[in-house]
Amino acid sequence: MEYGRRFFMGSILLIALLLLVVLLLIGSYRQADFSKLATQAEEVKQNQKSLPLSTLLAIESMRRAPSNKEGEEILRRNVALLPYRMTELSHPNVSKVIFSHDEKWLATAGRDNTVKIWQIQNAYEKGITASESFDLPHDSRITAMVFSPDDQRLLTGSWDKTACLWNVANGKKIKCLIHKDIVEAVAFSPDGQWFATGSSDQTAQLWAINSQGKSSRKNIFEYKSAVKIVAFSPDSRWFVTASGSTVRVWEIATQQEVAQLSHDKMVSSLSFSFSPDSSLLATGSCDRTVKLWQLPLALSNRSAIVQVTQLIHQEPVWTTVFSPDSRWLASASCDGTARVWETNSGQEVTRLSHEKEVWSIAFSHNSEWLATASGDTAQIWRPKPIEFGRRVILSPNGSLVASRNGNGTIDLWDPVKGKTAAHIEKKGEVKAMSFGPDNQWLATLRDD
């Protein structure tokens, strides 16, 4: 009797130990399982257009282990890269997009041989709305365009070998300048006294504008290949051109070359920008990189310009542009993304994913809005770069991600579509939030 009792108790103890071992093994497996998911989420984020998949993996990792800090950190960082699209404009095969300096106009160039001028309304009170005002026709594809500093004129370049000046207010043509081949690039100096054109005829032309608004050609710079880029520094001291894989810097006062910079492959069309304080130069290339260069106040020799960082895309880079406050650098690429980088650190802070190549990108002049051109649409975004430290939670069924920001706003994101579902404005900082069990409600706790 006693022996049977001991045998029974021993069996119970052995079974308990076996169950404990099984539970530990399951726990270890689950730990490895969600850790593996989190690792996969981080890996796929680095690949082309993989932000939604990365986020879904991070969400699944958190669902399997709600206290999983690794998955939560990846999710927070992914959500921090999300933009907020404000509006969409239709223009067949749009390839270029720019804002006027006063943000009253947006110009889009399509491969239908026209530039469309859009009038922007209610840009800051109720979001952006835009109405089409004028069509500016060329005889062939538009390659480049730029507003004059006073926004009264638009300068366009085309495959039809002309660069044309247009009156923005009425859409009428003022003047056309003729090259011997495709006009690849155009630019106004910020002081309004100069404009330049670059062409496949292997020349860049510099034009002066007098006090009556009339223009006259002052110089022709000759190259060994097509001139794809022309640009001026914000202080109008430097004139820059790009031909092949080389960037050349000229002093306007003397019209003498003072520096040359290089990439491994062609410096791409519309892929060069000066920062507004004239201290940084950004060049984008078909070698898939964006390079930042530091310019001294005086360019006395070729060794004075130093490369400070290099940013990577997965495909050729077509456009780079600084925000007017110099804090951000945006780049557009054939990899289907436009990306916003912090100038000081080189850290990517926002990624705008598109279904097709992104050909052009532009900041509004208050740095609030970002316009991109891809496929048949031009899109206007509020990039709103976000600090990584904000809090994110999942809805019970994993269909929504909510994030609270320090400024009292809450963003809801659909991770499957990879888009912002809602933006909620709250008065006062949100201390806590929670989804209802049916996924229909979100409760918040504020200081008041």
C-alpha positions in Angstrom: 0.0 0.0 0.0 2.8 2.4 1.1 4.8 1.4 -2.0 1.9 2.1 -4.3 1.3 5.5 -2.7 5.0 6.4 -3.1 5.0 5.2 -6.7 1.9 7.3 -7.4 3.4 10.5 -5.8 6.7 9.9 -7.7 4.8 9.6 -11.0 3.0 12.8 -10.3 6.2 14.5 -9.5 7.9 13.2 -12.7 4.9 14.3 -14.8 5.1 17.8 -13.2 8.8 18.0 -14.0 8.2 16.9 -17.6 5.4 19.5 -18.0 7.8 22.1 -16.6 10.5 21.1 -19.1 7.9 21.2 -21.9 6.7 24.7 -20.8 10.3 25.9 -20.7 11.0 24.5 -24.1 7.8 26.1 -25.5 8.7 29.4 -23.9 12.2 29.2 -25.3 10.8 28.4 -28.7 8.3 31.3 -28.5 11.2 33.6 -27.4 13.3 32.4 -30.4 10.2 32.6 -32.6 9.3 36.2 -31.9 12.9 37.2 -31.8 13.4 35.7 -35.2 10.3 37.7 -36.5 11.7 40.9 -35.0 15.1 40.2 -36.7 13.4 39.6 -40.0 11.4 42.8 -39.6 14.6 44.8 -39.2 16.2 43.0 -42.2 13.4 43.5 -44.7 13.1 47.2 -43.7 16.5 47.8 -45.4 15.3 46.4 -48.7 13.4 48.2 -51.5 9.9 49.3 -50.5 9.8 46.9 -47.6 8.4 49.2 -44.8 4.9 47.7 -44.7 6.2 44.1 -44.6 8.7 45.0 -41.9 5.9 46.6 -39.9 3.6 43.5 -40.2 6.4 41.3 -39.0 7.0 43.5 -36.0 3.3 43.5 -35.3 3.2 39.7 -35.4 6.2 39.6 -33.1 4.4 41.8 -30.6 1.2 39.8 -30.9 3.0 36.6 -30.0 4.8 38.3 -27.1 3.2 41.7 -26.1 6.1 42.5 -23.8 8.6 42.0 -26.7 10.7 45.2 -26.5 12.6 44.3 -29.7 9.5 44.2 -31.8 8.1 47.3 -30.2 11.3 49.3 -30.9 11.2 48.3 -34.6 7.5 49.2 -34.8 8.1 52.6 -33.3 11.0 53.3 -35.7 8.9 52.2 -38.7 5.9 54.4 -37.7 8.3 57.3 -37.3 9.1 57.0 -41.1 5.4 57.5 -42.1 4.4 60.7 -43.9 0.9 62.1 -44.3 -0.4 62.7 -47.9 -2.4 65.9 -48.3 -3.7 65.8 -51.9 -3.1 64.3 -55.3 -3.1 66.1 -58.7 -3.6 64.4 -62.1 -1.1 65.0 -64.9 -0.2 62.3 -67.4 3.3 60.9 -66.9 4.3 63.8 -64.6 8.1 64.0 -64.3 8.8 67.4 -62.5 7.2 69.3 -59.7 8.1 72.6 -58.0 6.5 75.1 -55.6 6.6 78.9 -56.1 8.4 80.8 -53.4 5.1 82.3 -52.0 3.5 78.8 -52.1 0.5 80.2 -54.1 1.5 78.1 -57.2 2.6 74.6 -58.0 4.0 73.7 -61.4 4.0 70.1 -62.8 5.7 69.0 -66.0 4.3 65.9 -67.9 5.5 64.0 -70.8 2.5 65.3 -72.7 4.8 68.3 -73.6 3.0 70.7 -71.2 3.6 72.4 -67.9 0.5 72.8 -65.8 0.3 75.7 -63.3 -1.9 74.9 -60.3 -3.2 77.6 -57.9 -2.8 76.4 -54.3 -5.5 77.4 -51.8 -6.1 76.9 -48.0 -2.6 75.4 -47.6 -2.4 76.0 -43.9 -5.9 76.2 -42.5 -7.6 73.1 -43.9 -5.0 71.3 -45.8 -4.0 71.8 -49.5 -6.4 72.1 -52.3 -5.3 73.0 -55.8 -7.0 74.0 -59.0 -5.5 74.0 -62.5 -4.9 77.5 -63.9 -2.8 77.3 -67.1 -1.2 74.9 -69.6 2.2 76.0 -71.0 3.0 74.0 -74.2 6.3 73.1 -75.7 6.8 71.2 -78.9 8.4 68.3 -77.1 9.1 66.8 -73.6 9.7 69.2 -70.7 13.1 68.6 -69.1 13.4 71.3 -66.4 11.6 74.3 -64.9 12.1 76.9 -62.2 10.2 79.9 -60.8 11.9 83.3 -60.7 12.6 84.6 -57.2 9.7 87.0 -57.4 7.4 84.2 -58.7 6.3 86.4 -61.6 8.0 84.2 -64.3 8.6 80.5 -64.9 11.6 79.3 -66.9 11.2 76.0 -68.7 13.5 73.8 -70.7 12.6 71.2 -73.3 13.7 68.5 -75.8 12.6 71.1 -78.5 16.0 72.8 -77.9 14.4 75.9 -76.3 14.3 77.5 -72.9 11.1 79.6 -72.5 10.2 82.4 -70.1 6.5 82.5 -69.1 4.3 85.0 -67.3 2.9 83.0 -64.3 -0.1 85.4 -63.8 -1.6 84.9 -67.3 0.3 82.0 -68.8 1.6 84.0 -71.7 5.1 83.3 -73.3 7.6 86.1 -72.8 10.6 84.8 -74.6 12.3 81.6 -75.9 16.1 81.0 -76.0 17.5 78.6 -78.5 20.2 75.9 -78.0 21.6 73.6 -80.7 20.3 70.5 -78.8 18.0 69.5 -75.9 17.9 72.0 -73.0 18.6 69.8 -70.0 18.6 72.3 -67.1 17.5 75.8 -66.1 18.1 78.0 -63.0 17.5 81.5 -61.6 20.0 83.1 -59.2 18.3 84.0 -55.9 19.0 87.7 -56.3 17.1 87.6 -59.6 20.0 89.1 -61.6 21.0 85.9 -63.5 19.6 82.8 -65.1 21.3 79.9 -66.7 20.6 77.0 -69.1 22.4 73.7 -69.7 22.2 71.7 -72.9 23.1 68.5 -74.6 24.9 70.7 -77.1 27.7 70.5 -74.4 27.3 74.1 -73.3 26.0 76.1 -70.3 24.8 79.6 -71.0 24.8 82.4 -68.4 22.3 85.2 -68.9 22.0 88.6 -67.1 18.7 90.3 -66.3 18.7 94.1 -66.2 16.4 96.4 -64.1 13.8 96.4 -66.8 13.6 92.7 -66.8 15.3 92.2 -70.2 17.9 89.4 -70.5 21.2 89.2 -72.4 23.7 86.3 -72.7 26.9 87.0 -70.8 28.9 83.8 -71.2 29.0 80.3 -72.8 30.8 77.5 -70.9 31.9 74.6 -73.0 32.1 70.9 -71.9 32.9 67.5 -73.4 29.5 66.0 -72.7 25.9 67.2 -72.1 25.3 69.7 -69.2 22.6 68.1 -67.1 22.6 70.5 -64.2 22.9 74.3 -63.6 22.4 75.9 -60.2 23.2 79.0 -58.1 24.2 79.3 -54.5 21.6 81.1 -52.3 23.9 84.1 -51.9 24.3 84.2 -55.8 28.1 84.0 -55.5 28.6 80.6 -57.0 27.4 79.1 -60.3 27.5 75.2 -60.5 27.3 72.9 -63.5 27.2 69.1 -63.8 28.3 67.2 -66.9 29.0 63.4 -66.9 30.2 62.4 -63.5 31.8 65.8 -62.7 30.5 68.8 -60.9 32.2 72.2 -61.6 32.0 75.2 -59.3 32.4 78.7 -60.8 32.7 82.1 -59.2 30.1 84.4 -60.8 32.0 87.7 -60.2 35.1 86.5 -62.1 33.4 83.6 -64.0 36.4 81.5 -63.2 36.3 77.8 -62.2 37.3 77.2 -58.6 36.6 73.5 -57.9 35.6 70.1 -59.4 33.7 67.3 -57.6 33.1 63.7 -58.8 30.9 60.6 -58.6 31.5 57.1 -59.9 28.8 57.5 -62.5 26.8 60.3 -64.1 25.5 63.0 -61.9 21.8 62.8 -62.6 19.5 65.3 -64.0 18.0 67.6 -61.4 20.0 65.9 -58.6 22.0 68.9 -57.3 21.1 71.4 -54.6 22.7 74.0 -52.5 21.6 74.4 -48.9 20.1 77.8 -48.3 23.0 78.9 -46.1 25.5 78.2 -48.8 27.6 75.9 -46.6 26.5 72.5 -48.0 26.3 71.0 -51.4 24.3 67.9 -52.3 24.9 65.8 -55.4 22.9 62.8 -56.5 24.0 60.2 -59.0 23.3 57.1 -61.0 25.8 55.4 -58.7 22.8 55.3 -56.2 24.4 57.7 -53.8 23.8 61.2 -52.5 26.9 63.0 -51.4 27.1 66.0 -49.1 29.9 68.4 -49.5 31.1 71.2 -47.1 31.8 74.5 -48.8 34.0 77.1 -47.0 33.0 80.8 -47.0 35.7 81.5 -49.6 36.7 79.0 -52.3 40.4 79.8 -52.8 41.5 76.3 -54.0 40.1 73.0 -55.2 41.0 71.2 -51.9 38.7 73.5 -49.9 35.6 71.4 -50.5 35.3 68.4 -48.3 32.8 65.4 -48.6 31.1 65.1 -45.2 28.7 62.1 -45.8 27.2 59.7 -48.3 23.6 58.5 -48.4 22.4 55.3 -50.1 19.4 54.4 -52.3 18.8 51.1 -54.0 18.6 52.6 -57.5 19.8 55.7 -59.3 19.0 59.1 -57.6 17.3 61.6 -59.8 16.7 64.6 -57.5 18.0 66.1 -54.3 16.7 69.2 -52.5 17.2 70.9 -49.2 14.4 72.2 -47.1 14.5 76.0 -46.8 15.5 75.8 -43.2 18.5 73.5 -44.1 17.4 70.9 -41.5 16.3 68.3 -44.0 17.6 66.9 -47.3 15.1 65.1 -49.6 16.1 62.7 -52.4 14.0 61.0 -55.1 15.0 57.7 -56.7 14.2 55.0 -59.3 13.8 52.6 -56.3 10.2 53.9 -55.9 11.0 56.0 -52.8 11.5 59.6 -51.9 13.4 59.9 -48.6 14.0 62.7 -46.1 17.3 62.8 -44.3 18.4 64.9 -41.4 21.2 67.1 -42.7 23.4 67.1 -39.6 23.4 63.4 -38.9 22.6 61.8 -42.3 19.8 59.8 -40.5 16.7 58.8 -42.6 13.6 60.3 -41.0 10.8 59.8 -43.5 10.3 57.5 -46.5 7.6 58.2 -49.1 6.8 55.0 -51.0 5.4 55.1 -54.5 4.3 52.4 -57.0 6.7 53.7 -59.7 10.0 55.6 -59.9 10.0 59.0 -58.2 11.4 61.5 -60.7 11.2 64.8 -58.9 10.7 66.2 -55.4 10.3 69.7 -53.9 9.8 71.4 -50.5 7.5 74.2 -50.0 9.3 77.3 -48.9 8.2 77.1 -45.3 9.5 73.5 -45.1 5.9 72.3 -44.2 5.0 70.5 -47.4 6.8 68.1 -49.8 5.7 67.4 -53.4 6.7 64.3 -55.3 6.2 63.4 -59.0 5.8 59.7 -59.9 3.8 57.9 -62.6 0.7 59.9 -63.6 0.3 61.8 -60.3 1.9 64.6 -58.3 1.4 64.1 -54.6 1.7 66.6 -51.8 2.8 65.3 -48.4 3.3 66.6 -44.9 6.5 64.7 -44.1 6.4 65.6 -40.3 9.6 63.9 -39.2 9.0 62.3 -35.8 11.1 61.5 -32.8 11.7 57.8 -32.2 10.7 58.1 -28.6 6.9 58.3 -29.2 4.6 55.5 -27.9 2.8 53.1 -30.2 0.1 50.5 -29.4 -1.8 47.9 -31.5 -5.5 47.4 -31.9 -6.7 44.0 -30.6 -6.9 42.5 -34.1 -3.7 44.1 -35.2 -5.4 46.1 -38.0 -4.4 49.5 -36.7 -1.3 51.1 -35.1 -1.8 54.2 -32.9 1.0 56.5 -32.0 1.0 59.4 -29.7 3.3 62.4 -30.2 4.6 65.0 -27.7 2.6 67.8 -29.4 -0.8 66.3 -28.4 -1.5 64.6 -31.7 -2.3 60.9 -32.4 -1.7 59.1 -35.7 -3.6 56.0 -36.7 -1.9 53.8 -39.4 -3.1 50.9 -41.5 -0.1 48.6 -41.6 -1.5 46.5 -44.4 -1.9 49.4 -46.8 1.1 51.2 -45.4 -0.8 54.5 -45.2 -2.0 56.9 -42.5 -5.6 56.1 -41.6 -6.3 59.2 -39.5 -4.6 62.1 -37.8 -6.2 63.2 -34.4 -5.5 66.7 -32.9 -5.8 66.8 -29.0 -5.3 69.7 -26.6 -2.6 68.9 -24.2 -0.1 66.0 -24.1 -1.7 62.6 -24.4 -0.3 60.5 -21.4 -1.9 57.2 -22.3 -4.3 55.5 -24.8 -6.0 52.2 -25.3 -8.1 50.5 -28.0 -11.5 49.1 -27.2 -11.9 45.3 -27.5 -14.0 45.7 -30.7 -11.3 47.9 -32.4 -13.9 50.6 -32.9 -12.8 53.0 -30.1 -9.6 54.6 -28.9 -9.6 56.0 -25.4 -7.0 58.7 -24.4 -5.8 60.2 -21.1 -4.6 63.8 -21.0 -3.1 66.1 -18.4 -6.4 68.1 -18.0 
